[in-house]
């Protein structure tokens, strides 16, 4: 029996995931915040605000501004709401609404003011079992999905069989899928890479060159792996790569160089599509945080993530000088130029 997918969120990432599913022939339920946007979508046959080059077969879309109705009509709920707004959307729902449902997190951040991964919030609020929770991660920019450039998606979950089933629904000529059981590690890696990408952007804004950037990102990767190990997330299985035929198993001990860890870090730090890099670049050029946010008019997940991870690390106590410095620049007003002058001699 085919899975019925519902998507919560109509930003660029939610739109990209909707494109993948409908390209594979799936009819989806899709929650959008307001009726006016839905009317525009129907008339133009594309999202009026994000990835406007992607045109949809409207017979495959059931658009609604009623989030509870979308959840009720779906088997798998893809939550693609920016982390800063997720709780605001979900908190008003009945506590039983996700009973019997599977949740696929497409959130590339942590819930601010709660310092929680989405799965922890879902368990505490809706009694969602961890085996009913999955995550989809990169490295994958929505803009390249729109252009159908070959990309890789990682699907993580405790239930290996159902993770594989979900992943199969997203496998296309331009999307390869990877399975990974490291549900906590991949989510923390996705959060941390956004913080480091803000730092890479700041460095670019301060006119550091490629030589420095390579050292900065290499040290960021090491710092990320150190946090994951210190937090007790030891990745012993990298995942299963799909080459279009039978799945082949690839594994390595303590290997954080897989695409979902190092690959996602690299593309987020270097790509011109990266919101976090763009946000950091503005900070490096002298913009205030507020001015940079207004100029972008988009959410840079690394901003809130920097404070959340700083709070979380007060318990983990991993050595994170780079992430700590980014936090102090964004939240405590530390001068970026002076901050990076302190970082320079610590890099190896």
Secondary structure, DSSP 8 states (H G I E B T S, - for coil): ----EEEE--SHHHHHHHHHHHHTT--EEEE-S-HHHHHHHHHHSS-SSS-TT----GGGEEEES-HHHHHHT-SEEEE-S-HHHHHHHHTTS-TTTTTT-EEEE---S-BTTTTB-HHHHHHHHH---GGGEEEEE-S--HHHHHTT--EEEEEEES-HHHHHHHHHHT--SSEEEEEE--HHHHHHHHHHHHHHHHHHHHHHHTT--HHHHHHHHHHHHHHHHHHHHHTT------EEE--SSS-EEE--TT---SIIIIIHHHHHHH-TT-HHHHHHHHHHTT--HHHHHHHH-S--HHHHHHHHHHHHHHHH----HHHHHHHHHHHS---HHHHHHHHHTT--
